[in-house]
Amino acid sequence: MKSRISKLLHPLAGRSMLSYAVDAAQALEPEHLCVVVGHLREQVEAHLDEVAPHVARALQDAQLGTGHAVQCGLKALPELTGVVVVTYGDVPMLTGDTLVSLVGEHERSGNAATVLTAVVDDPTGYGRIIRSAAGETVERIVEQKDADDAERAVQEINSGIYVFDAEVLRAGLATLRTDNSQGELYLTDVVAFAASQGGRVGAHVTTDRWQTEGVNDRVQLASMGKEMNRRIVEKWQRAGVTVQDPATTWIESNVDLGEDVTLLPNTILRGATSIATGAEIGPDTMLTDVEVGEGAHVTRCQATLSVIGAGAEVGPYSYLRPGTELGAKGKIGGFVETKNAKIGDGAKVPHLTYCGDAIVGEGANIGAGTIFANYDGVTKSTTTIGRQSFVGSNSVLVAPVHVADGAYVAAGSAVTSDVGPGELAVARSRQRNIPGWVADKRAGTKTDAAARAAADLAADEQEG
């Protein structure tokens, strides 16, 4: 991956690859679940502490192959009996249902080992499944580098995902040798061992090749992400969501959408975002951990950890930072930034405003160009605007300050003291007009010429 981040922690649809692998394994309700860690183990274990703290960990201090990894895993667990499933942390599209089917086939057939396989058009790079003459069982698995021409022509490939009888697995691991092109202990050799001991080795073929695909570089990561997103988008379309342009719409796995939601082009929904029935999102919008109410409209907006009420309007070019709560039928308009702001039902912050650390009451109106000056260089303080109050354009509200219910702030005011109910706050200098200033200070300019012409016209009209 050429990354300082463990490959297993790179995200797809908002989750780490490892988290998908753990979830799939947990679908089996295993008695023991163990993750073998090696490269960048501190990162991986810290992540497991967050998403799956109950999972056991085993250290593979030297990367000596898949067989060695399984040996390390078994050492970290009590002596096992029954069925052992081996899977990978970088196969994020593998599902729990597929693992359940794989184990079910293993047990029904009485196999010593069962491998998950797929038939692909281009098997280059994969281990090949070599079946018996009758084709009912697997004789061995041959790695690409060790295969001859006939074996390389086989299109059934090994996913690397297995079910073993525990005793067969232990015995087979003990026989592994490094006499292969990579000098590693191959887990695939345990399959050949099981067959050589008279055990039945079966294959469970999946028709969904993506479930066998691993990720080894950024190109494969992007390809996997695109396919995963395609499936997520299609799932929501079939559930009653209109996605106008699926190619430019990205929906992460934990997002929840109601019926009759409309997603317009270039919409990105991330984290635990939820969109209620009838809302319209986009175009050019990114929501992260945002709750949107029924019938709301959000356009050309970036929002994080915010709540948008039913029937509310947001955008265009709005920036909702964490802690923003917009009430039902409220409005956050163009070029407005909010942070830790509770804006009541029907309240409006329509234009060119910074609204931070604020409580705006029901039905209040904030004029264009208003600044909630919440930070004095040391402390952040709160401004409260009461119900049905009106703040005129180009005002500055210097926190902490309280504008009561039904009050007015005159345009252009710098408010530093509380305003009582029904009061008008005017905090600006009295206007003074200086006659003849342009003629005196800007004589000979185009402005002076325009002023003289206007004065002459006014004189002519007065005489007429």
VMD Tcl script that draws the C-alpha trace (Angstrom):
set ca {
  {0.00 0.00 0.00}
  {3.05 2.27 0.44}
  {1.43 3.70 3.56}
  {2.18 4.43 7.19}
  {-1.25 2.97 7.93}
  {-1.77 -0.79 8.15}
  {-3.41 -2.14 5.03}
  {-6.15 -3.65 7.19}
  {-7.16 -0.21 8.46}
  {-7.62 1.45 5.07}
  {-11.32 2.35 4.74}
  {-13.95 1.17 2.30}
  {-17.44 2.70 2.45}
  {-16.58 4.26 5.78}
  {-15.21 1.18 7.56}
  {-11.85 -0.51 7.83}
  {-11.23 -3.65 5.80}
  {-10.55 -5.52 9.04}
  {-13.94 -4.61 10.50}
  {-15.69 -6.28 7.54}
  {-13.61 -9.43 8.05}
  {-14.41 -9.57 11.76}
  {-18.14 -9.07 11.12}
  {-18.19 -11.86 8.55}
  {-16.44 -14.23 10.96}
  {-18.78 -13.31 13.80}
  {-21.74 -14.45 11.70}
  {-20.56 -18.00 12.44}
  {-20.98 -17.37 16.20}
  {-17.57 -18.95 16.82}
  {-16.42 -20.17 20.21}
  {-13.07 -18.49 19.54}
  {-12.22 -15.66 17.15}
  {-8.56 -14.78 16.72}
  {-6.84 -12.14 14.58}
  {-3.22 -12.81 13.66}
  {-1.27 -9.54 13.68}
  {2.19 -8.70 12.42}
  {3.18 -5.59 10.47}
  {2.08 -2.39 12.28}
  {0.49 -4.54 14.97}
  {0.11 -1.59 17.38}
  {-2.28 0.13 14.96}
  {-4.24 -3.04 14.30}
  {-4.61 -3.94 17.97}
  {-5.67 -0.39 18.88}
  {-8.36 -0.58 16.18}
  {-9.53 -3.96 17.44}
  {-9.82 -2.48 20.92}
  {-12.37 -0.06 19.44}
  {-14.40 -2.29 17.11}
  {-13.99 -5.82 18.54}
  {-12.33 -5.82 21.98}
  {-13.44 -9.41 22.66}
  {-11.35 -10.81 19.79}
  {-8.17 -12.71 20.67}
  {-4.88 -11.64 19.06}
  {-1.87 -13.68 18.01}
  {1.49 -12.31 16.95}
  {3.23 -13.43 13.77}
  {6.56 -11.74 14.40}
  {8.09 -12.94 11.11}
  {6.07 -13.25 7.91}
  {6.85 -16.82 6.93}
  {3.69 -17.58 4.99}
  {0.03 -18.39 5.49}
  {0.75 -21.73 7.13}
  {2.99 -20.02 9.68}
  {0.27 -17.42 10.38}
  {-2.23 -20.17 11.20}
  {0.35 -21.88 13.43}
  {0.69 -18.61 15.35}
  {-3.07 -18.30 15.64}
  {-3.50 -21.81 17.04}
  {-0.80 -21.21 19.65}
  {-2.80 -18.28 21.04}
  {-5.90 -20.46 21.56}
  {-6.69 -23.53 23.69}
  {-6.50 -26.86 21.87}
  {-9.39 -26.82 19.42}
  {-11.80 -29.54 18.33}
  {-14.40 -29.51 15.61}
  {-14.40 -26.95 12.81}
  {-11.73 -24.28 12.25}
  {-12.35 -21.50 9.70}
  {-9.41 -19.56 8.25}
  {-10.08 -16.29 6.46}
  {-8.28 -13.02 5.65}
  {-8.41 -9.45 6.89}
  {-8.15 -7.91 3.41}
  {-11.18 -9.54 1.74}
  {-13.81 -6.94 2.69}
  {-16.65 -8.13 0.46}
  {-16.75 -11.62 1.94}
  {-20.09 -11.99 3.72}
  {-21.13 -13.87 6.80}
  {-23.77 -15.68 4.73}
  {-21.06 -17.08 2.47}
  {-19.05 -18.33 5.44}
  {-22.16 -19.95 6.91}
  {-22.80 -21.71 3.59}
  {-19.15 -22.79 3.39}
  {-19.24 -24.35 6.86}
  {-22.61 -25.94 6.14}
  {-21.28 -27.66 3.02}
  {-18.16 -28.80 4.90}
  {-20.25 -30.44 7.61}
  {-22.87 -31.98 5.29}
  {-20.17 -33.56 3.09}
  {-18.10 -34.84 6.00}
  {-15.02 -33.12 4.60}
  {-11.61 -32.99 6.21}
  {-11.12 -29.64 4.49}
  {-13.23 -27.34 2.32}
  {-12.02 -24.37 0.31}
  {-13.97 -21.40 -1.00}
  {-13.32 -21.00 -4.73}
  {-14.42 -18.93 -7.70}
  {-14.20 -19.34 -11.47}
  {-12.69 -16.26 -13.12}
  {-11.80 -15.23 -16.66}
  {-8.25 -14.24 -15.71}
  {-6.80 -16.35 -12.88}
  {-3.34 -14.77 -13.08}
  {-1.75 -14.45 -9.65}
  {-4.10 -16.85 -7.90}
  {-3.54 -20.39 -6.67}
  {-5.26 -22.93 -8.93}
  {-7.69 -25.60 -7.74}
  {-6.64 -28.99 -9.06}
  {-9.56 -31.38 -8.83}
  {-9.75 -35.17 -9.01}
  {-10.42 -36.86 -12.35}
  {-14.12 -37.04 -11.54}
  {-14.09 -33.40 -10.48}
  {-15.94 -34.01 -7.21}
  {-13.07 -33.38 -4.83}
  {-9.93 -31.26 -4.61}
  {-6.56 -32.99 -4.83}
  {-4.30 -30.00 -4.25}
  {-3.84 -26.26 -4.71}
  {-0.95 -24.97 -6.80}
  {0.39 -21.45 -6.40}
  {0.91 -19.37 -9.55}
  {4.70 -19.43 -9.28}
  {4.79 -23.20 -8.80}
  {2.24 -24.09 -11.51}
  {3.06 -25.62 -14.90}
  {1.33 -24.51 -18.10}
  {-1.56 -26.96 -17.77}
  {-2.19 -25.93 -14.18}
  {-2.04 -22.23 -15.05}
  {-4.80 -22.79 -17.60}
  {-7.20 -23.76 -14.77}
  {-9.70 -20.96 -14.13}
  {-10.99 -22.10 -10.74}
  {-9.02 -20.16 -8.17}
  {-8.30 -20.45 -4.48}
  {-9.71 -17.67 -2.29}
  {-7.45 -18.63 0.61}
  {-10.54 -19.12 2.78}
  {-10.85 -22.60 4.29}
  {-12.72 -24.81 6.70}
  {-10.66 -27.55 8.36}
  {-11.24 -30.34 10.79}
  {-9.15 -29.21 13.75}
  {-7.17 -32.46 14.05}
  {-6.42 -32.54 10.32}
  {-5.28 -28.92 10.46}
  {-2.87 -29.52 13.36}
  {-1.41 -32.62 11.73}
  {-1.06 -30.94 8.35}
  {0.62 -27.84 9.77}
  {3.24 -30.08 11.36}
  {4.23 -31.42 7.94}
  {4.75 -28.05 6.20}
  {8.09 -27.36 4.50}
  {9.57 -24.31 2.78}
  {10.71 -26.09 -0.40}
  {8.76 -23.83 -2.76}
  {9.51 -20.77 -4.90}
  {8.85 -18.31 -2.06}
  {10.46 -20.25 0.76}
  {7.29 -20.02 2.85}
  {4.99 -22.35 4.75}
  {1.95 -22.66 2.49}
  {-1.43 -23.31 4.10}
  {-2.46 -24.76 0.76}
  {-0.17 -27.73 1.44}
  {-2.48 -28.72 4.32}
  {-5.16 -29.33 1.70}
  {-2.88 -31.74 -0.17}
  {-1.98 -33.38 3.15}
  {-5.67 -33.95 3.99}
  {-6.25 -35.56 0.60}
  {-3.14 -37.74 0.94}
  {-4.42 -39.07 4.26}
  {-7.68 -40.18 2.66}
  {-9.71 -37.23 3.86}
  {-12.30 -35.72 1.59}
  {-11.45 -32.20 0.37}
  {-14.33 -30.24 -1.09}
  {-14.76 -26.89 -2.79}
  {-17.58 -24.43 -2.30}
  {-17.82 -22.31 -5.45}
  {-19.12 -18.76 -5.09}
  {-20.60 -17.03 -8.12}
  {-19.66 -13.65 -6.68}
  {-15.96 -13.32 -7.43}
  {-15.72 -10.07 -5.44}
  {-16.09 -12.10 -2.26}
  {-12.75 -13.76 -2.99}
  {-10.93 -10.56 -4.00}
  {-8.19 -9.22 -1.77}
  {-6.67 -5.74 -1.68}
  {-2.93 -5.32 -2.10}
  {-2.52 -1.78 -3.43}
  {-4.34 1.52 -3.90}
  {-5.55 0.58 -7.37}
  {-7.31 -2.52 -6.02}
  {-8.62 -0.49 -3.08}
  {-10.27 2.00 -5.44}
  {-11.69 -0.78 -7.61}
  {-13.13 -2.54 -4.55}
  {-14.54 0.71 -3.24}
  {-16.27 1.45 -6.53}
  {-17.91 -1.97 -6.63}
  {-18.95 -1.79 -2.98}
  {-20.49 1.65 -3.55}
  {-22.29 0.41 -6.67}
  {-23.96 -2.28 -4.58}
  {-24.87 0.11 -1.77}
  {-26.41 2.59 -4.21}
  {-28.36 -0.16 -5.95}
  {-29.64 -1.46 -2.61}
  {-31.07 1.96 -1.76}
  {-32.53 2.44 -5.23}
  {-34.43 -0.82 -4.81}
  {-35.59 0.39 -1.39}
  {-37.26 3.47 -2.88}
  {-34.50 6.08 -3.08}
  {-34.03 8.12 -6.26}
  {-30.35 8.39 -7.18}
  {-30.14 10.69 -10.18}
  {-26.51 9.88 -11.03}
  {-25.20 6.69 -9.40}
  {-21.73 7.26 -10.86}
  {-21.20 10.42 -8.79}
  {-23.11 9.40 -5.66}
  {-21.20 7.81 -2.77}
  {-22.99 6.27 0.19}
  {-21.12 4.68 3.09}
  {-22.24 1.43 4.65}
  {-23.77 2.86 7.87}
  {-25.94 5.50 6.15}
  {-29.72 5.13 6.51}
  {-32.18 6.48 3.91}
  {-35.97 6.75 3.95}
  {-38.36 6.14 1.07}
  {-38.68 8.84 -1.58}
  {-35.37 10.45 -0.68}
  {-33.79 12.07 -3.75}
  {-30.02 12.23 -4.15}
  {-28.76 14.60 -6.83}
  {-25.34 14.37 -8.56}
  {-22.09 14.68 -6.63}
  {-23.60 13.74 -3.28}
  {-21.47 12.02 -0.62}
  {-23.12 10.56 2.49}
  {-20.74 9.43 5.21}
  {-20.71 7.93 8.68}
  {-24.00 7.52 10.54}
  {-25.89 9.97 8.33}
  {-29.66 9.40 8.18}
  {-32.03 11.01 5.67}
  {-35.76 10.90 6.35}
  {-38.59 10.36 3.88}
  {-38.98 12.85 1.05}
  {-35.80 14.84 1.67}
  {-33.73 16.04 -1.28}
  {-29.95 16.14 -1.01}
  {-27.52 17.72 -3.48}
  {-26.12 18.45 -5.87}
  {-22.52 18.94 -4.68}
  {-23.15 18.01 -1.05}
  {-21.19 16.07 1.58}
  {-22.87 15.07 4.84}
  {-20.97 13.28 7.64}
  {-22.89 12.00 10.67}
  {-25.84 14.28 9.85}
  {-29.53 13.74 10.61}
  {-31.90 15.19 8.00}
  {-35.64 15.41 8.66}
  {-38.58 14.67 6.40}
  {-38.97 16.87 3.35}
  {-35.83 18.91 4.00}
  {-33.77 20.31 1.12}
  {-29.98 20.46 1.36}
  {-28.01 21.75 -1.61}
  {-24.32 22.51 -2.18}
  {-23.54 22.03 1.48}
  {-20.86 20.50 3.68}
  {-22.10 19.40 7.10}
  {-20.71 17.33 9.98}
  {-22.35 16.14 13.22}
  {-25.41 18.28 12.63}
  {-29.21 17.97 12.73}
  {-31.43 19.45 10.00}
  {-35.12 19.54 10.87}
  {-38.15 18.51 8.84}
  {-38.95 20.83 5.98}
  {-35.80 22.89 6.55}
  {-33.76 24.53 3.80}
  {-29.96 24.51 3.72}
  {-27.73 26.02 1.06}
  {-26.35 26.77 -1.34}
  {-22.73 26.98 -0.19}
  {-23.47 26.46 3.50}
  {-20.98 25.02 6.01}
  {-22.51 23.30 9.02}
  {-19.89 22.42 11.62}
  {-20.41 20.06 14.58}
  {-23.16 20.98 17.01}
  {-25.44 22.68 14.49}
  {-29.15 22.01 15.04}
  {-31.62 23.55 12.61}
  {-35.28 23.35 13.58}
  {-38.27 22.38 11.45}
  {-38.84 24.72 8.50}
  {-35.75 26.71 9.44}
  {-33.25 28.06 6.95}
  {-29.47 28.24 6.71}
  {-28.70 30.02 3.46}
  {-25.90 30.90 1.09}
  {-22.38 31.39 2.40}
  {-23.44 30.82 6.01}
  {-21.15 29.02 8.48}
  {-22.58 27.59 11.70}
  {-20.92 25.90 14.67}
  {-22.47 24.72 17.94}
  {-25.59 26.67 16.97}
  {-29.16 25.78 17.90}
  {-31.48 27.47 15.42}
  {-35.17 27.13 16.30}
  {-38.20 26.12 14.27}
  {-38.86 28.56 11.46}
  {-35.79 30.66 12.27}
  {-33.71 31.95 9.39}
  {-30.02 32.63 8.90}
  {-30.28 33.30 5.18}
  {-27.14 35.07 3.95}
  {-23.42 35.60 4.47}
  {-23.31 34.97 8.23}
  {-21.06 33.33 10.82}
  {-23.27 31.86 13.54}
  {-21.11 30.17 16.18}
  {-21.94 29.27 19.80}
  {-25.45 30.59 19.38}
  {-29.05 29.93 20.38}
  {-31.51 31.41 17.90}
  {-35.15 31.26 18.97}
  {-38.21 30.18 17.02}
  {-39.05 32.43 14.09}
  {-36.09 34.77 14.54}
  {-34.44 36.34 11.48}
  {-30.73 37.03 11.20}
  {-29.87 39.65 8.58}
  {-27.21 39.32 5.91}
  {-23.60 39.77 6.96}
  {-24.21 39.24 10.70}
  {-21.29 38.00 12.80}
  {-21.71 36.15 16.08}
  {-18.41 37.21 17.66}
  {-18.03 34.22 19.98}
  {-14.28 34.29 20.75}
  {-12.33 36.98 22.56}
  {-8.95 35.31 22.14}
  {-9.28 33.35 25.37}
  {-12.88 32.22 25.89}
  {-15.71 31.17 23.61}
  {-19.08 32.51 24.78}
  {-22.70 32.11 23.73}
  {-25.12 34.55 22.10}
  {-28.87 34.06 22.53}
  {-31.45 35.52 20.14}
  {-35.05 35.30 21.41}
  {-38.20 34.15 19.67}
  {-39.46 36.23 16.74}
  {-36.56 38.68 17.12}
  {-34.90 40.47 14.21}
  {-31.22 41.20 13.75}
  {-30.51 43.75 11.03}
  {-27.91 43.24 8.33}
  {-24.20 43.74 8.95}
  {-24.50 43.52 12.72}
  {-21.93 42.17 15.15}
  {-23.16 40.38 18.28}
  {-20.29 40.36 20.78}
  {-20.76 37.35 23.08}
  {-21.86 36.83 25.73}
  {-25.00 38.78 24.91}
  {-28.75 38.11 25.13}
  {-31.33 39.56 22.74}
  {-34.74 38.88 24.28}
  {-37.95 37.68 22.63}
  {-39.51 40.12 20.20}
  {-36.55 42.50 20.07}
  {-34.88 44.30 17.17}
  {-31.23 45.05 16.44}
  {-30.72 47.89 13.97}
  {-28.63 47.18 10.89}
  {-24.93 47.88 11.27}
  {-24.97 47.64 15.06}
  {-22.21 46.25 17.26}
  {-24.17 44.83 20.19}
  {-22.24 44.40 23.45}
  {-25.08 44.58 25.99}
  {-28.30 42.64 26.46}
  {-31.46 43.79 24.64}
  {-34.79 43.53 26.45}
  {-38.14 42.28 25.12}
  {-39.60 44.61 22.52}
  {-36.58 46.91 22.54}
  {-34.68 48.25 19.54}
  {-30.91 48.20 19.96}
  {-29.00 50.79 17.96}
  {-25.25 50.54 18.47}
  {-23.68 52.75 15.82}
  {-22.59 56.36 15.30}
  {-25.16 58.93 14.16}
  {-24.85 59.59 10.42}
  {-23.38 62.96 9.43}
  {-23.37 64.28 5.82}
  {-20.64 66.84 4.92}
  {-21.72 69.16 2.05}
  {-19.14 69.90 -0.64}
  {-16.70 67.21 0.49}
  {-16.22 65.75 -3.03}
  {-15.68 69.18 -4.63}
  {-13.14 70.00 -1.93}
  {-11.28 66.68 -1.66}
  {-11.83 65.03 -5.05}
  {-11.94 67.95 -7.46}
  {-11.47 67.04 -11.14}
  {-12.41 63.39 -10.73}
  {-15.23 61.55 -12.51}
  {-17.03 61.46 -9.18}
  {-16.79 65.25 -8.94}
  {-18.16 65.61 -12.48}
  {-21.07 63.30 -11.69}
  {-21.86 65.20 -8.51}
  {-21.82 68.56 -10.30}
  {-24.10 67.21 -13.05}
  {-26.52 65.84 -10.50}
  {-26.54 69.15 -8.62}
  {-27.18 71.09 -11.86}
  {-30.02 68.73 -12.78}
  {-31.59 69.15 -9.34}
  {-31.32 72.94 -9.65}
  {-32.92 72.90 -13.10}
  {-35.79 70.73 -11.84}
  {-36.30 73.03 -8.88}
  {-36.43 76.10 -11.13}
  {-38.81 74.36 -13.53}
}
mol new
graphics top color blue
foreach p $ca { graphics top sphere $p radius 0.5 }
foreach p [lrange $ca 0 end-1] q [lrange $ca 1 end] { graphics top cylinder $p $q radius 0.2 }
display resetview
